[in-house]
Amino acid sequence: MIIQNYSNGEWINCKSSVANLADASTGEFFTCAGSEGLDFAEMMKFARNVGSPNLRKLTFNERGNMLKSLALHLQNKKEFFYEISYKTGATRIDSWIDIEGGIGNLFSYASLRRKFADQPFHVEGDSILLSKNGTFSGQHILVPKEGLALHINAFNFPVWGMLEKIAVNLLAGVPAIVKPATITSFLTYSVFKEIIDSKILPQGSLQLICGSANGILDHITYQDIVTFTGSAETGKKLKSHPKIISESVPFNLEADSLNCMVLGEDAAPGTEEFLIFINEVRKEITIKAGQKCTAVRRIIVPEKFTDEVQKSLSESLKKVKVGNPRNEGVKMGPLASLSQKNEVYKNLEILLKENEIVFNEKDGLFDENTDISKGYFVSPTILLNKNPFKNLLSHEIEVFGPVSTIIPYKNLDEAILLSKMGKGSLCSSITTSNDKIAKEFVLSTASHHGRIVVFNKKCIKESTGHGSPLPYLVHGGPGRAGGGEEMGGIRGVLHYMQRAAIQGSPTTLTKITNIYQPGCETILPEAHLFRKHFEELEIGESIITHKRTVTESDIVNFANVSWDHFYAHTDTTSLDGTMFSQRVAHGYFVLSAAAGLFVDPAKGPVLLNYGLDECRFTKPVYAGNTIWVKLTVKEKINQLKKNEEDIAKGIVKYYVEVFDETNEHVAIATILTMVKKINQNEI
């Protein structure tokens, strides 16, 4: 395998000053990586001048479908990636988390396109009226930044680390330069090459640096975004770079942390929750050989259960065979490199100054078909800190490998305090069937942990586990964990966009946003809106309906049909002391009556009612009141055909305003309709 860099739309061979890369299980060198000869300034210009315009002109729908196509392409190549992943020391399960987890992020963010309008920018929230007569209003919009995302990733997840980040910036319309950790960059390169060869992404969307990137931050600008995953020490150095500070560059730091798992006092030995806890701890120690930013480092358990936890956890770890992940029966592979192995033993030696060994290589199970001396193998190791409020190294030193420390507590208050002594973590968890304990722990510790998982028998079968970040939830944490946030669904996408408050007349803001703003000058259509196809409808087109007077019979009949016999609609003797002066019409009757006024009943382009948003009943409607409706085209959302037989269509949002005879609003809603297109050959 020859590892190349990808710069300015071309593959570049490394020239010299290379790093030799080895198979983690055998120690055999098989390739090298380097970055000498790359012009970082030119790479950044290429991203800004070529990649950025190409992505910014695409709509969210187009970007999302681009991600979906990319995910499907990589899914078809996954077995090729699995074979290469063995060289990193990963087992099949480890690789599944890395490879298919990364591809899953692409799928997740592809589906997130439906949360955005079908345009290149995002309109955030409702418009805000800024004047008495409604001629001046404001609206927040977000547009893609015109720079690039620089992703500096850690070695432990060479696929997931790249894909979970680029999924977000690409959906936002921002290109990226990916800088994986050199020691596992061969796997990142293999996936990256498939991305480029697929030709799915526009030119300039992605570039790759597999060697050192020293000096790259010298060329960063205020329109760029930097993300870093790795050690807190390195992250702080990068975050304090003069260019980051002077240009006010957003910097997202996700650092390794002293994550904890807590056993509730109710989860005694013999309970299902106790077994859940032991299984989850074992997994967090051994998956990826403990080289996960979310792996458990502190095992916080009731003092009265300490002996049983030691015994049960040791018995569980004795069954974990350590060796070459290619061999049958191996459950835990080596660390990623010799330097990582040396670092683990160095920090383990420090912890042993205050802690005693419960389980190590003397107790572990090694694969008889693996030459342990040649690879970077470390046995699962469990320590015990008998005095955790005095012996503080367990709360300060992280061993980035399969090493964790059991920490006893006397009561829940102590458990809460101990969890906070890690000074901020990416995640924590508590195993308890007592929701009162869960609530107190979560609310008391959420300020110190980016994510908290509550385990019990009700959720364990479908739980994704202590250490699994999910695309739609934020991944990050305060303090030692870096203070950053990644993913998080829409939140993550907006990190790569610039928010601007725009002000002007509702008519102007409607033209800018392509979304109807209340108070906008409306357009009188030449035909009823329900007679027009998707392409023919214009934002701001509006009709005024005929009027209808509500009767007592309407209210009684609707109560009988709907079975809604709430006293305000049916019992006039119960109205004393209420806000109603007489029998009031059902809100849903008012909405139904409004539909009866604005719907054109004949068969036409409208296929169906798709849904209802933001419905409000603002004023009581009584028998004798007369209502009428103003129906306005609010927003249009294009939809792609699922297959050749599917109908070409789009979603049209209508702004529905229901008025009474005094011309005051009695109801406001947004209805969604599915509308057929004229051109049925459109994809």
Order of alpha helices (4+ residues) and beta strands (2+ residues): beta-beta-beta-beta-alpha-alpha-alpha-alpha-alpha-alpha-beta-beta-beta-alpha-beta-alpha-beta-beta-alpha-alpha-beta-beta-alpha-beta-alpha-beta-alpha-beta-beta-beta-beta-alpha-beta-alpha-beta-beta-beta-alpha-beta-alpha-beta-beta-alpha-alpha-alpha-beta-beta-beta-beta
